[in-house]
């Protein structure tokens, strides 16, 4: 039961921070999205994101901050194995499934629904 609460609290807190940034600052949703990805990347670089995942589970892996975490995590893991080329390939190795799914489902959605305008 504790895992559900920690996931709810951490995931909710990340979402609340993003919503507050959009409501209380002149930042656009694109700025907030980019900022949260960078925050996740920096937290992984400092070694803080993995303990957060251990504590909150899906509360830390579902929000957009985990994309930044995945980018840095993949780059550092492959960089240790293969050097500079590994940094570039490692970024895409971990995130390619999510990026591919977003492209495919976005395309399918565009086929089914017509934009207003």
N, C-alpha and C positions, 0 to 999 in steps of 0.2 A: 504494500500500500504506500510506503514511503517513496518508492520510485515514481509513482504516478504524481504525487504532490511535488516532488522536486522537479520533474519534467514540466509540469504545469506552471510552476513558479518561475523557473528559469526561462522557458520559452515565452511565457507571458511577459516577463520583464523585458526581454529583448524586443518584443513587439511593442510594448508600451514606450520604450525609449525611442523606437523608430517613429511611432505615431506622435509623440510629443515633439520630436524634431521637426516633423512636417507641420504640426499645428502652431508651434510657438516660435519658429524661426522662418526666415525667408527661403529655406532650402526646399528644392523641388523633390518629388519622390525619387527621381533619378539620382539626385545628390545623396539622399538618405540611403538608398540602395547601395551606392558605391561606398559610402562611408561605413556602412555595416559590414560589407565585404572586406574592406581594409582593416577594420577593427578585428574581425575574425582572423585575418592573415597575421596581423601584429601579435595577437594573443597566442597564435600557434608558434610564431617565431620566438616568443618569450617563454614558451613551454606551459602556458596557462590554459590553453583550450582543451588539451587531453584530460586534465583533471576535471574540467567542467563537464566533459562528455561522460566521464566515469560517474560523476555525481548526478547529472540530470538526464542522461540517456537521450531520448528523442527531443527533449526540451532544448538540447544544445546541437543536435545533428539536423533537425528539420529547418530552423530559421536560416536566413540567407548568410548569417555570419559563418555557418559551417562551410559555405562555398569558399570563402577566403581561407579557412582552415585547411580545406582539401587541396587548394592550390599550393599553399606553402608546404604542407605535409608531403605531397607528392614530389614537389621540386627538391626538397631536402633529402628525401629518401633515395630518389634516383640520382641526385647529385653526388651523394656519398659513394654510390656504386659506379657511376659512369662519367663523372666529371661534369663539365659545362653542358655537354649534349644531354646528359641525364636530367639536368635542371629543366631544360626546355621540354623534353619528352615526358618527364614526370608530372608536369603541370597538367598535361592533357590525359595522361593515363588514368588518373583517378577520377577526373571530372568529365571524361568523354561520354559516359553513359547518361549523365544528367543533361548535358548540353544536347546530345542527340535526341533524347526524349523531348526536350523543350522545342526543338526544331520540328520534329515529326508531329507532335500534338498541336503545335501552333499552325502548321500547314493543314492538318486535318480539320481543325477548328475553322480555318479560313475557308475551306471548301464547303463546310456545312452551313455556316452562318454568313449572312451578308452584312457588311458594315453599313451603318446609317450615314447618310450624307448626301 
